[in-house]
């Protein structure tokens, strides 16, 4: 009897395990089938969200042309004024500017009698700052000098492009999806995940930039560059007034009174360190 019990018990347990195994496989099949159906429904419903924005070829071509609009201006010299408005205070100084595309820049801040107050010279990423009469001499400060001067974080190459009539961040124009916005003359630059990265406002006749707005990843305004005035000069149109604004409300107004287009400029002009 003891032996029969030992033989019977394993047989019953084995049968129960087979039944449970069969039911378990059936439930697993049903579960996987439901998952597949839900995935198909979810993918179908969200396909429009995952699809990148529609690219407007006309807008993309127009922005690409305008990003290189100032390429014909190889060298430029100008004198004018700089008005800085920050935290409720304003200061106006005379300014002399020289540039050489794509990344050469020289800026001198002058007193009302023409005495140099500060000098900034840039060759690519190397940016030097000097205050005449100070003992510390020339400082190499990188891009911080332009941010301190304009209140916005622009590279030297972007600022030179803006002063020549082109758009800043030309690589952004190539990498993003351009489409016409609801406002007249506005082109939206979006990432493939539909995040608004920048907005460009254009005048239709002739085609030229009016404003460029750059946005943070959170959607706030990072900075805004406005081209306020253009003039015809030697069979081409060049900007002569700009406004730079940041998200805090600080503004810098730059205006050129006289513009010169020399054939070349000495490289020593863009280097304060001998």
Backbone torsions as a table, in degrees:
resi	resn	phi	psi	omega
1	UNK	NA	-37.8	179.8
2	UNK	-64.7	-36.5	-179.4
3	UNK	-70.8	-37.7	179.1
4	UNK	-61.6	-41.3	178.9
5	UNK	-61.9	-39.6	-179.4
6	UNK	-66.1	-31.8	-179.7
7	UNK	-81.5	-33.6	-177.5
8	UNK	-71.9	-41.9	-174.9
9	UNK	-61.0	-44.2	177.8
10	UNK	-64.6	-34.8	179.4
11	UNK	-63.6	-43.5	179.6
12	UNK	-66.6	-40.2	179.6
13	UNK	-65.6	-39.3	179.0
14	UNK	-63.6	-40.3	178.2
15	UNK	-65.4	-41.7	179.1
16	UNK	-63.6	-41.3	179.6
17	UNK	-63.0	-36.7	178.4
18	UNK	-65.1	-42.0	179.2
19	UNK	-64.6	-44.6	179.9
20	UNK	-64.9	-39.0	178.4
21	UNK	-62.3	-40.7	178.6
22	UNK	-64.7	-44.5	178.7
23	UNK	-64.9	-37.8	179.9
24	UNK	-65.0	-41.9	177.6
25	UNK	-64.4	-38.3	178.7
26	UNK	-64.9	-42.8	178.1
27	UNK	-65.0	-38.3	179.2
28	UNK	-64.3	-39.5	178.6
29	UNK	-64.1	-45.2	178.9
30	UNK	-61.5	-41.9	-178.5
31	UNK	-63.1	-44.5	179.2
32	UNK	-64.6	-36.9	178.3
33	UNK	-64.7	-42.0	177.7
34	UNK	-64.2	-38.9	178.5
35	UNK	-62.5	-42.8	179.6
36	UNK	-63.5	-42.2	178.8
37	UNK	-63.9	-43.4	-180.0
38	UNK	-65.0	-38.3	179.3
39	UNK	-64.9	-41.1	178.6
40	UNK	-63.6	-43.6	179.8
41	UNK	-65.2	-40.6	-179.3
42	UNK	-67.4	-41.4	179.4
43	UNK	-65.3	-40.1	179.2
44	UNK	-65.6	-39.3	-178.2
45	UNK	-73.7	-30.0	-175.7
46	UNK	-104.6	9.4	-177.6
47	UNK	-61.3	-35.4	180.0
48	UNK	-68.1	-30.8	-179.7
49	UNK	-73.8	-38.2	-178.6
50	UNK	-77.7	-22.7	-179.6
51	UNK	-69.7	132.5	-179.6
52	UNK	-63.0	161.1	-179.7
53	UNK	-60.8	153.9	176.4
54	UNK	-71.3	133.0	-178.1
55	UNK	-95.0	122.9	176.9
56	UNK	-87.8	111.8	-174.7
57	UNK	-64.6	-36.9	178.4
58	UNK	-63.9	-44.3	179.4
59	UNK	-66.3	-40.3	179.7
60	UNK	-64.2	-43.6	179.4
61	UNK	-65.1	-39.4	-179.3
62	UNK	-65.8	-43.1	179.7
63	UNK	-68.2	-37.4	177.4
64	UNK	-62.5	-38.9	177.8
65	UNK	-66.5	-40.9	-176.9
66	UNK	-74.5	-28.4	177.4
67	UNK	-63.5	-28.8	179.2
68	UNK	-105.4	16.6	-173.6
69	UNK	-63.5	-36.8	-176.7
70	UNK	-87.4	8.8	-176.6
71	UNK	-64.0	-27.2	-179.5
72	UNK	-69.9	-22.9	178.4
73	UNK	-86.9	96.9	-175.9
74	UNK	-79.4	-44.8	-179.7
75	UNK	-131.4	149.2	-179.0
76	UNK	-152.8	139.4	171.5
77	UNK	-129.7	142.6	-177.9
78	UNK	-155.2	155.8	172.5
79	UNK	-127.5	145.6	-178.3
80	UNK	-173.5	-143.3	-176.2
81	UNK	-137.6	155.9	179.5
82	UNK	-131.6	121.1	178.8
83	UNK	-113.1	121.0	-178.0
84	UNK	-110.7	125.2	178.3
85	UNK	-122.3	110.0	-178.7
86	UNK	-141.2	131.8	176.3
87	UNK	52.0	43.2	176.9
88	UNK	78.7	0.3	179.3
89	UNK	-114.6	149.7	-179.1
90	UNK	-133.0	149.1	177.9
91	UNK	-145.5	134.0	-178.7
92	UNK	-121.4	131.7	178.9
93	UNK	-136.1	159.3	171.6
94	UNK	-78.6	155.6	-175.9
95	UNK	-144.3	143.4	172.3
96	UNK	-122.2	131.5	-173.9
97	UNK	-128.1	138.2	171.5
98	UNK	-135.9	139.4	-179.4
99	UNK	-144.0	155.4	174.2
100	UNK	-140.6	121.2	-178.2
101	UNK	-66.5	145.8	6.4
102	UNK	-98.3	-14.6	-171.0
103	UNK	-144.5	37.5	175.1
104	UNK	-111.0	132.0	-176.4
105	UNK	-149.0	140.2	174.8
106	UNK	-138.1	124.8	179.6
107	UNK	-129.1	130.1	175.6
108	UNK	-123.6	124.5	175.0
109	UNK	-90.8	128.2	-172.3
110	UNK	-121.0	150.5	172.7
111	UNK	-77.5	178.0	-177.0
112	UNK	-67.7	-16.8	176.8
113	UNK	-100.9	6.3	176.8
114	UNK	90.9	9.7	-180.0
115	UNK	-80.2	132.4	-179.0
116	UNK	-64.9	128.1	175.6
117	UNK	-98.9	-34.1	179.4
118	UNK	-160.8	152.1	178.4
119	UNK	-129.3	139.5	174.4
120	UNK	-130.6	127.8	177.6
121	UNK	-131.0	137.4	-175.8
122	UNK	-135.0	138.3	171.6
123	UNK	-131.3	95.1	-176.0
124	UNK	68.4	-128.6	-179.1
125	UNK	-82.8	-8.6	179.9
126	UNK	-89.0	113.7	-176.5
127	UNK	-124.1	126.6	-177.0
128	UNK	-115.3	148.4	-176.8
129	UNK	-132.7	138.4	-178.5
130	UNK	-144.9	135.9	172.3
131	UNK	-113.3	108.4	-178.7
132	UNK	-57.3	138.0	-179.9
133	UNK	94.1	-15.8	177.3
134	UNK	-86.2	148.2	-176.3
135	UNK	-75.3	-25.8	-174.7
136	UNK	-70.1	-12.6	176.6
137	UNK	69.9	-138.7	-175.0
138	UNK	-90.5	134.6	176.5
139	UNK	-113.3	137.5	172.0
140	UNK	-98.1	114.3	-170.2
141	UNK	-122.8	1.2	179.6
142	UNK	66.5	-147.3	-175.7
143	UNK	-74.7	-9.3	-177.5
144	UNK	-63.2	-24.9	-180.0
145	UNK	-66.1	-42.1	178.4
146	UNK	-68.4	-37.3	178.9
147	UNK	-65.4	-37.3	177.9
148	UNK	-69.5	-32.7	-178.2
149	UNK	-77.9	-44.5	-173.9
150	UNK	-100.9	-19.5	-178.1
151	UNK	84.4	0.5	178.6
152	UNK	-132.3	155.1	-174.3
153	UNK	-92.6	87.7	176.8
154	UNK	-112.7	143.3	173.1
155	UNK	-77.1	164.1	178.5
156	UNK	-61.5	-41.7	-179.6
157	UNK	-63.1	-39.2	178.2
158	UNK	-66.2	-42.3	-179.2
159	UNK	-66.1	-40.6	177.3
160	UNK	-61.5	-41.3	178.3
161	UNK	-62.6	-41.8	179.9
162	UNK	-64.3	-42.6	-179.1
163	UNK	-68.2	-24.2	177.7
164	UNK	-90.1	-1.1	178.6
165	UNK	100.0	4.2	178.1
166	UNK	-96.5	178.6	179.2
167	UNK	-89.8	149.8	171.0
168	UNK	-75.7	165.3	176.4
169	UNK	51.0	60.6	-179.3
170	UNK	-61.8	-27.1	178.4
171	UNK	-67.3	-30.8	178.5
172	UNK	-65.0	-35.0	178.3
173	UNK	-63.4	-35.7	-178.7
174	UNK	-76.9	-32.9	-171.8
175	UNK	-87.6	-20.9	-173.7
176	UNK	-100.2	172.9	178.2
177	UNK	-98.8	118.4	-177.9
178	UNK	-96.4	134.5	176.6
179	UNK	-151.0	147.7	-179.9
180	UNK	-67.8	135.1	179.7
181	UNK	-90.9	177.9	-179.1
182	UNK	-69.8	-26.4	-179.9
183	UNK	-79.4	147.6	179.5
184	UNK	-61.9	128.9	177.3
185	UNK	75.2	9.5	-177.7
186	UNK	-98.8	134.0	175.6
187	UNK	-118.8	128.2	-179.2
188	UNK	-95.9	136.8	174.9
189	UNK	-110.9	114.7	-175.3
190	UNK	-121.1	151.3	172.0
191	UNK	-78.9	171.7	-178.9
192	UNK	-67.9	-11.7	175.4
193	UNK	-98.9	19.1	173.7
194	UNK	69.5	16.6	176.8
195	UNK	-84.4	129.2	179.1
196	UNK	-71.9	120.2	-178.6
197	UNK	-104.0	-34.7	180.0
198	UNK	-158.9	162.8	178.3
199	UNK	-137.9	133.9	-178.9
200	UNK	-119.3	130.8	176.3
201	UNK	-107.2	129.2	-174.2
202	UNK	-122.2	147.6	170.8
203	UNK	-93.4	135.8	-172.4
204	UNK	-74.2	-30.4	-172.6
205	UNK	-143.8	101.9	-3.6
206	UNK	-81.0	165.0	179.3
207	UNK	-69.3	115.9	177.3
208	UNK	-157.0	152.4	-177.2
209	UNK	-72.6	140.0	173.7
210	UNK	-104.5	-37.7	-179.4
211	UNK	-158.9	152.0	177.1
212	UNK	-133.6	121.1	-179.6
213	UNK	-113.7	127.9	178.6
214	UNK	-109.6	134.6	-175.1
215	UNK	-113.8	150.2	176.6
216	UNK	-78.5	165.0	176.3
217	UNK	-58.5	-25.3	178.6
218	UNK	-83.2	-4.9	178.7
219	UNK	97.8	0.7	178.6
220	UNK	-84.6	162.2	179.6
221	UNK	-74.6	122.8	176.7
222	UNK	-85.6	-52.8	174.3
223	UNK	-161.6	165.9	179.1
224	UNK	-138.7	130.9	175.1
225	UNK	-114.3	128.5	-179.5
226	UNK	-122.1	132.2	172.7
227	UNK	-93.8	109.1	-170.6
228	UNK	-88.5	-31.4	-173.8
229	UNK	-151.1	140.7	178.2
230	UNK	-125.1	152.4	175.9
231	UNK	-137.1	149.7	174.6
232	UNK	-83.2	129.9	-175.0
233	UNK	-146.6	116.3	179.5
234	UNK	51.9	53.3	177.0
235	UNK	63.7	23.7	174.2
236	UNK	-146.7	158.5	179.5
237	UNK	-101.1	128.3	179.8
238	UNK	-126.5	143.6	175.7
239	UNK	-74.2	151.4	178.8
240	UNK	-134.4	2.8	177.0
241	UNK	-150.8	137.1	-178.3
242	UNK	-139.0	156.0	171.6
243	UNK	-130.5	127.8	178.5
244	UNK	-111.3	127.4	-178.2
245	UNK	-132.4	146.0	173.8
246	UNK	-112.1	178.9	-177.1
247	UNK	-68.9	-14.3	-179.6
248	UNK	-89.5	-4.8	179.2
249	UNK	95.7	1.1	176.2
250	UNK	-72.8	144.6	-176.9
251	UNK	-135.2	147.1	173.8
252	UNK	-131.8	126.1	179.4
253	UNK	-110.8	119.6	178.9
254	UNK	-113.2	130.7	-177.9
255	UNK	-137.8	130.3	176.6
256	UNK	-98.0	129.0	175.4
257	UNK	-90.8	-38.5	179.1
258	UNK	-132.2	139.5	-179.0
259	UNK	-127.0	135.7	176.4
260	UNK	-123.8	143.4	177.7
261	UNK	-119.6	83.4	-179.6
262	UNK	-73.3	160.7	178.7
263	UNK	-70.0	-30.2	179.6
264	UNK	-162.3	166.5	176.7
265	UNK	-135.1	144.4	179.4
266	UNK	-67.1	140.0	-179.8
267	UNK	-64.6	-26.3	180.0
268	UNK	-63.2	-21.2	179.1
269	UNK	-64.0	-27.6	-175.4
270	UNK	-100.4	24.9	-179.7
271	UNK	-145.8	110.9	179.4
272	UNK	-82.0	-18.8	-179.3
273	UNK	-90.8	118.4	-177.5
274	UNK	-68.7	NA	NA
